[in-house]
Amino acid sequence: MRLPIHTPYKNGEGGVKVGLEPIKEPDWLEIDDLFDSEIELKRELYDSHFNDIHQEVKGSFESQVELLDVLKTHLEQYHPNHKITSMSDSLPLKHASLMVQEDLVLMLPRGEEYFLGAASLCAPSNWSLEEKFKSSLLGLHIHVPAYEKEIGSRVNNLFNNLPMEKIFQRFNWSIYENSKLFQPATSKSQIERSKTITKDNAGDRLFIRVERQTIRRLPKTQAIVFTIRVHINPLFSIKKDSSLLTDLDQALENLTQDMKKYKSIDQIEVPLRGWLQKEIKKLG
């Protein structure tokens, strides 16, 4: 069992923050051994849940075409062994999405703010694309505790002033009891965690869900590309790493009650932390 690739709960990190760090062009996209299975899932969802995973305004077409071109150029240069499948499809965003494991979101300018103008979202983490479509940055994060008060204006300023040549990444994390990538929901308040999770079975029943997000500006249309790659690992994948066990336990402790409720962690916190502390003790 391999350890998680990304551990944003390291050092007890938990709450809402911008947390952006610059990355180099070669590091923009992630391609790994899950590529085939994740692209197959996307194809299935396009056939069965089109409106749930794909939305676009008419004015986004030019940005979709530009994103497709940027992706092709990037893959040819930095992933030359990655096979690019040609498609005769009138939806360039769909074409782009089926070339990479990341979900793709196009934020388009509207006055002094940006709004969700097009998206291919096959791995939603308990939110609805149809519901959030055309929302501003604030609208997208309206239910995130402390977002508007603490970081909303900073994120909006960042989007307005994002340098053309820069790419940034950030991470989110939570704990789920389902390993599926496609987990839509119209409301976080609808999420009900199982009451049968205990400190003895939590390692087998729960999963660490991490989102790696990147943002970059498209040079011609000025749209901002927001990518989301979801990584899922069973909780027991960290059972032999005392530092990760301790870091995750500390991160859970550091979450505010509002954030625990937002992530639906409040419903499973006792057995979850009980399992973590039990495994920490085992490692001595």
N, C-alpha and C positions, 0 to 999 in steps of 0.2 A: 504494500500500500504506500503510494508516494505522498509526500507532504504537499499541502496547497502551494501553488506557485506564488500567489500574492497573499500577504497577511497584513491588511491595513489596521487590524486590531493590535498590532505589535506595540509594545510599550504601553498597553492599556488605552490606546486611542479608541474613542467611541462616538462622540457627539457630532453635531453638524458643524462643518467648516468648509471653506473653499478648498484648501489643501491641494492646489494646483502646483505641479512641478513641470518644468520644461523637459521635453524629450527630443531626441534627434529623429530625423526623417526615417532612417532604417527601422526605428523602434515603434513606428506608428501603429502597425497592425500585428496581430498575433495569429500565426498559423501553426497548428499542432496536430497530433495524431487523432484528434476528434473531428477534424475537418469534414470528412466524408459523412459521418453520422449527423453532424449538425446542419450541413447543407441539405441532406435528405429530409431532415425535420422541417427546414424552411420550405422546401418544395411541397411537402405534405400540407403545411399550414396555408400556403398560397392556394392550394386546391380546396381546402376545407374551411378555412377561416379568413378569407381574403379581407373582409372589412375590419376584422379585429386586428390585423397585422399591417395593413397598408392603407395609408391615407395621403392625399396630396391636394393642394390648391392648384388651380389652373396656372397661376403665375409662377409655379415652381419648376416648370419643365426645363427651362434653360439651366437652372442650377442642378437639376438631376443629370442632365447631359454632361455638364462640367464635372460633376462628382464622378461619373462613370469614367470619363477620360483621365481624371487625376488618379483614380484607383488603378486603371490599366497601366498607366505610366509607372506608378509606384511598384506594382507587382512585377512588371517586366524588369525594373531596375534592381529591386531589392529581394525579390523572390523569383528568380529566373526559372526555377524548376517547378514553380506552381502553375498548374494548368489553368488557363483562362478559357472558359467555355463561351463560345459565341452564341447569341440568342437573337432570334428574329422576334422581338417583342417591342411593343409600343411604350413599355414602361421602363425607362432607363434606370429608375431607382430599384426596381425589382431585379433587373439584370445585375446591377452593382451589388445588391444584397446577396445574390447567389454566387458571387465570386469570393466572398469573405465570411468569416464566422461572426464578425461583429454585426450588431444591429446598427442601422444608419438613420440618423435624424438630421433633417435640414432645418435650421433656424434662419428665418428670413427677416430682413429689416422692415420695421413698421414704425415710422416716426423715430422716436428716441429709444425704442425698445425692439426686441426680437421676438418672433412668435414661431410656433411649431407649424411650418408650412408644408412639410412632407416627411414621411417616415416609413421605414420598413422595420417593424418591431416584432420579432419572433420570440423574444425572451423577456417579456415584461415581468417585473418583480412586483406583483400585486397592484397593478394599475391598468387603466383602460385607455388605449390609444384613441378610440372613438370619442371618449369623454374629454380627453385632454387636447384633442386636435384643435389647432388654431389658437391655443392658449399662449399667453406671454410667459416669460421666465417665471414671474411671480405666480401666475395662474397654474403653471406646472407644479409648483412647489407650495401651493397654498396651504396644504395640510401638514407640511413639514415643520415640526416645532422650531420656533426661533428663527426660521429662515428669513422672513420679512424684516424682522427687527435687527438681526445680527449680521446677515451676509447678503441679503437681497440686492441692496444698492451696489455693493462691491462686485457682485456677479454681473449685474447689468452694465456697469462701467467697463468691466473686463470685456464683455462682448462688443461693446461699442468701440473699444480701443484695441482690439486684438490685433497684434502685428501680423502682417501677411506671411512672414517667414517663420513664425513660431508655431509649435505644436505643444500642447499641454496635456497632462494626464492627471486624473484623480481617481480615488477609489471609494466605494461604499461597501458595507458588509452587513449581513444579518444572519439569523438562524432560522431555517425552515425545517418542516418535517416532511417535505416532498422534494425529490431530486429532479423533478421535471424542469426544463428550461422555460416552457410556456406556462406561465402562471398569472393570467390576467385577473383583475378584480376591479369592480366599479368603486369600491370603497375599502380602505384599510380596516374600517370598523366591522366589516363583514367577516374578517378572518377569524376563524375559531380554531385554536390549537387543541390537539387531543388531550383529554384528561387522563389518559392511561400511560403517559410518559413518566418514568420514574428515574431516580438517580442511578438505577441499575441498568435500565435499557436505553437511556438517552443517547449513548454513544452509537447505538445501532439505529435509532429512530430519527435522529436529527442530522441536519446537513448545514455546513457553512456555505453561505451563498455570497460571493464577492463579485461586485461589478467593477470592471476597469473601464473608465470613461476617458475619451480624448476629445479635444476640440481643436479645430483649425479653420482658418478662413479660406474660401475659394477665391482666387485672384480676380477672376473676370466678373462674376456676379455678386461678389462680396457676401454671399451666403456663408453661414458658419456650419460646418459639419460636426455633428456630435455623434461619436461612435460609442457603443456599449457592448462590451464582451463580458458575458457571465461565466464564472467558474464555480462549479459545485463540487464540494468534497464532503464525504461522510464525516461526522464529528469524530469518529474513532480514528480517523487518519492522523490525528495529532496526539494520540494517546501515549506515544513513546517519546514525545518531545516536551520536556518539563517547562521550557521557556514559553512555548506557544500555549500550553495549557494555562500557565500562570498569567500570560498576557491577555488571553481571552477572558479569563475569570476577572481580571482587573478591569478590562474594558467594559464588561457587563456591569460591574460595580460603579464605574464612572458615568454610565449613561444616566441621563435625567429620567425621572418617572414618565414624563411626557414622551420622550424618545423611546423608552421601553414599550409604551403603549402603542406608539406609531409603528414600531417594528413588530408588534405582536409578541414581543419577547416576555412581556409581563406575565403572560399566561403559562409560560414554561420556565420561568427564571429559576424557581426553586429546584426542580429536578435537574435542570441544565447545570447550574452552578454546583449542585450536589455531586453530579458525575465528574465535573472538572476537578473539584477538590479531592474527590476520592482517588482519581487517577494521579493527581499530584502527590498525594501521600504514598501511593504505591511506588513511585519513582524515588521517594525518599529525599 
